[in-house]
Amino acid sequence: MTTSGGPAPGFAKHPDHVVRISPSDNRWTVHIGDTVVADSRRALLLEESGYEPVVYFPPEDVAADRLSSIDRLTTCPFKGEAHYFSDAARKTDAAVAWTYPSVYDEVSAIAGYIAFYADRSEIVKQSANPD
């Protein structure tokens, strides 16, 4: 995964906008229906002005066979170009997750990590203590 090689243009226009990324001390799981599609103790928590916090999962901790790339791209002036995934088991183009494969320098930690829509999956924060 890569950075864009430059600063995010959004911060130049909105210098008070905050995007904070930190490692989570918790175990996180994502369920789509009855299936666990992500399980990680290495997730990152992204907090951004005006939005609810978002959990980003390392791709190694996501069941890649449950996600199908869809033909949808958007651009965030603070993070970069987002690519989207649907639930492969449901065979629809409705996005359930996204990733930023190439990001701006300020958010390099999330490059390639995968986030899930909270209203299309169940994202569960578990205890920080090991099982």
Secondary structure by P-SEA (a helix, b strand, c coil): ccccccccccccccccbbbbbbbbcbbbbbbccccccccccbbbbbbcccccbbbbbcccccccccbbbccbbbbbccccccccccccccccccccccccccccccccccccbbbbccccbbbbbcccccc
